[in-house]
Amino acid sequence: MQRAANGLSNRIDLTLCIIIALAGFAAVYFQIQGILRVALALPLIFLIPGYVLQSALLPTNEISNLWQLILSVVLSFTITMLGTVIMYFLGIPLTAVSWGVWLSGFTLIASIAALIRQLDAQEPNRLSEKILQQFGQMRRVSITPKILRSETLWLSVIAIGLLAAALTISRMSAVTQAQPGFTQLWINSSESPSLSIEVGISNQENSAQDYRLTLYQNDALVNEWSVVTLEKGQTLTETYALPAPAALDDSFEARLYRLDAPDTLYRQVKLASKEN
């Protein structure tokens, strides 16, 4: 009776998991915003996938509620990490829709598998028992220590192993992933050997770049470098001599443009006056 009650309760849980998975995917697909989307996303990321997976592997509720919670969280995190790795290697963009398909799809498949195993476990003449009986394995004696025959133990080992593997692969993917390039722009004042403004550019893009550099003094254009070509990794410093000491009290601004988008401001730095 208790086993039947537990089975019914677990089937209700799995049905709710399926409903949440479908609702979560619908919320992402139809771009539903707000607290409803968050309320559906959080359990799909941190709890439900692990719960339905362990239900598929342990359909007879042989573990305590505490272990169920721990394994659900660990397995869910592992499934999420594995999803990241799989989508990365397949070249699938990590978007809300792709996450919704992965987590909802995994939950649906694992839930259906768990329901099938539970129905099979309650059938006294199920096919699996007939096969075992045919080969005379139903009443075999095992000399394996009891702790090593525990499904809970092996599920825990599998969960920890999958988590470690997912973290390792994710770290390797992050290290080997191509990093986006950037251009650094800076501005400084110098009083030696003469009063001047120094403007520096460092090309850390993935290829050579052509720039246009302008320098403003109190919002007035005072100098322009129309074409500055820098190879990948190259740095250039330009100097603008100040006409008088009083100019150090002015404000200066350097603006950088890439010639492949000449009308779009790419970088901007300011040197405030000493009064500010």
C-alpha positions in Angstrom: 0.0 0.0 0.0 2.8 2.4 0.9 4.7 1.6 -2.2 1.6 2.2 -4.3 1.0 5.5 -2.6 4.6 6.5 -3.2 4.2 5.5 -6.9 1.1 7.6 -7.2 2.7 10.6 -5.6 5.7 10.3 -7.8 3.5 10.1 -10.9 1.8 13.3 -9.8 5.2 15.0 -9.4 6.3 13.9 -12.8 3.1 15.2 -14.4 3.7 18.6 -12.7 7.3 18.5 -14.0 6.0 18.0 -17.5 3.5 20.8 -17.2 6.2 23.2 -15.9 8.6 22.2 -18.7 5.9 22.9 -21.3 4.9 26.1 -19.7 8.6 27.2 -19.4 9.2 26.6 -23.1 6.1 28.5 -24.0 7.1 31.4 -21.8 10.5 31.6 -23.6 9.1 30.9 -27.1 6.4 33.6 -26.8 8.8 36.0 -25.0 6.7 36.3 -21.9 8.5 38.6 -19.5 8.2 39.3 -15.7 8.0 37.2 -12.6 6.1 34.3 -14.4 9.1 33.6 -16.6 11.5 33.7 -13.7 9.2 31.4 -11.6 9.2 28.9 -14.4 12.9 29.2 -15.3 14.4 28.8 -11.9 13.1 25.2 -11.2 13.9 24.2 -14.7 17.5 25.2 -14.2 18.2 24.2 -10.6 15.8 21.4 -9.7 13.4 19.7 -12.1 15.8 18.1 -14.7 17.7 16.4 -11.9 14.6 15.2 -10.1 13.1 13.6 -13.2 16.4 12.0 -14.1 16.8 10.3 -10.7 13.2 9.3 -10.9 13.9 7.5 -14.2 17.0 5.8 -12.6 15.4 5.1 -9.2 11.7 4.7 -9.8 10.8 3.0 -6.5 11.5 5.9 -4.2 14.3 4.1 -2.4 16.1 7.2 -1.2 15.3 9.8 1.5 13.8 13.2 0.8 17.1 14.9 1.7 19.0 12.8 -0.8 16.4 13.4 -3.4 16.9 17.2 -3.0 20.7 17.0 -3.0 20.8 14.8 -6.1 18.2 16.9 -7.9 20.2 20.1 -7.4 23.5 18.4 -8.4 22.1 16.6 -11.4 20.2 19.7 -12.6 23.4 21.8 -12.4 25.3 19.0 -14.3 22.6 18.9 -17.0 22.7 22.6 -17.4 26.5 22.6 -17.7 26.3 19.7 -20.2 23.8 21.7 -22.2 26.3 24.6 -22.4 29.0 22.3 -23.7 26.8 20.5 -26.2 25.4 23.8 -27.7 28.9 25.2 -27.8 30.4 22.3 -29.8 27.3 22.2 -32.1 27.6 25.9 -32.7 24.2 26.7 -31.3 23.9 30.2 -29.9 23.2 30.3 -26.2 19.9 32.1 -26.2 16.8 31.9 -24.1 15.1 29.8 -26.8 17.9 27.3 -27.0 18.0 27.0 -23.2 14.3 26.5 -23.2 14.5 23.7 -25.8 17.3 21.9 -24.0 15.9 22.0 -20.4 12.3 21.5 -21.4 13.2 18.7 -23.9 15.4 16.9 -21.4 12.7 17.2 -18.7 10.0 15.8 -21.0 12.1 12.9 -22.1 13.3 12.0 -18.6 9.8 12.3 -17.2 8.3 10.0 -19.8 11.1 7.5 -19.2 10.4 7.7 -15.4 6.7 7.1 -15.9 7.3 4.1 -18.2 9.7 2.5 -15.6 7.2 3.1 -12.8 4.4 1.5 -14.8 6.7 -1.4 -15.6 7.8 -1.8 -12.0 4.1 -2.2 -10.9 3.3 -4.8 -13.5 3.8 -8.2 -11.8 4.4 -10.0 -15.2 6.4 -7.3 -16.8 8.6 -8.2 -19.7 11.9 -7.5 -17.8 11.0 -10.1 -15.1 10.2 -12.7 -17.8 13.5 -12.2 -19.5 15.4 -12.4 -16.2 13.4 -15.5 -15.2 14.2 -17.1 -18.5 17.9 -16.8 -17.9 17.5 -17.8 -14.2 18.7 -14.6 -12.8 15.8 -13.5 -10.6 17.1 -15.3 -7.5 20.8 -15.2 -8.1 23.0 -14.6 -5.0 25.4 -11.7 -5.1 28.6 -11.6 -3.2 29.0 -7.9 -3.8 29.0 -5.9 -0.5 25.6 -4.3 0.1 26.9 -0.7 0.0 28.2 -1.4 -3.5 24.8 -2.7 -4.6 23.1 0.6 -3.5 21.6 2.4 -6.5 21.7 5.6 -4.4 25.5 5.3 -4.1 26.0 4.7 -7.8 23.7 7.5 -8.7 25.6 9.8 -6.4 28.9 8.7 -8.0 27.5 9.3 -11.5 26.2 12.7 -10.6 29.5 13.8 -9.1 31.4 12.4 -12.1 29.1 14.1 -14.6 29.4 17.4 -12.8 33.2 17.2 -12.7 33.3 16.3 -16.4 31.0 19.1 -17.3 33.0 21.7 -15.3 36.2 20.5 -16.9 34.9 20.6 -20.4 33.3 24.0 -19.8 36.6 25.4 -18.5 38.5 24.0 -21.5 35.9 25.4 -23.9 36.2 28.8 -22.2 40.0 28.8 -22.5 40.1 27.8 -26.1 37.2 30.0 -27.2 38.2 32.9 -29.4 38.2 36.1 -27.5 36.7 39.3 -29.0 39.3 41.9 -29.9 39.4 45.5 -28.6 41.1 48.8 -29.1 42.5 50.7 -26.1 42.7 54.5 -26.2 44.2 56.7 -23.5 45.2 60.3 -22.9 47.8 61.9 -20.6 49.4 65.3 -20.0 53.1 65.7 -19.8 55.4 68.5 -18.6 58.7 67.0 -19.7 60.6 67.8 -21.8 57.8 70.3 -22.8 54.1 70.8 -22.1 52.2 68.4 -24.2 49.2 66.0 -24.5 49.9 62.4 -25.2 47.3 60.2 -26.9 47.9 56.5 -27.2 46.2 53.7 -29.2 46.7 50.0 -28.8 45.3 47.6 -31.4 44.2 44.4 -29.7 41.8 43.5 -32.4 42.1 40.2 -34.3 43.6 41.9 -37.4 45.2 45.2 -38.6 43.0 48.3 -38.3 42.8 51.7 -39.8 41.8 54.6 -37.5 41.1 58.3 -37.5 42.1 60.2 -34.4 41.0 63.6 -33.3 41.9 65.8 -30.4 39.7 68.5 -28.9 40.6 71.3 -26.5 37.7 72.8 -24.7 35.4 71.2 -27.3 37.4 72.8 -30.2 39.2 70.6 -32.7 43.0 71.3 -32.4 44.6 68.3 -34.1 43.6 65.3 -36.3 45.4 62.2 -37.5 43.4 61.2 -40.5 44.8 57.8 -41.1 46.5 55.7 -38.4 47.3 52.1 -39.4 48.1 49.7 -36.7 49.0 46.0 -37.0 47.5 43.5 -34.6 49.1 44.0 -31.2 50.8 47.3 -32.3 50.7 50.4 -30.0 51.2 54.0 -31.1 51.5 57.2 -29.1 50.9 60.7 -30.6 52.0 63.9 -29.0 50.4 67.4 -29.2 52.5 70.2 -28.0 50.7 72.8 -25.9 51.3 76.5 -26.8 51.2 77.9 -23.3 51.3 76.7 -19.6 47.8 78.0 -19.1 46.6 75.3 -21.6 47.0 72.7 -18.9 44.0 74.2 -17.2 41.9 73.4 -20.2 40.0 70.1 -20.8 41.0 67.7 -23.6 39.2 65.0 -25.3 40.4 62.3 -27.8 38.0 60.7 -30.2 38.8 57.6 -32.2 37.0 56.3 -35.3 37.6 53.1 -37.3 37.8 53.8 -41.1 35.5 50.9 -41.9 32.8 52.9 -40.0 34.1 56.5 -40.3 31.0 58.2 -38.9 30.7 56.0 -35.8 32.5 57.1 -32.7 34.5 54.0 -31.6 36.4 55.2 -28.5 36.4 58.4 -26.5 38.6 59.5 -23.5 38.7 62.8 -21.7 41.4 64.6 -19.7 39.7 67.0 -17.2 41.2 70.4 -16.4 43.1 70.8 -13.2 40.3 73.0 -11.9 37.9 70.0 -12.0 
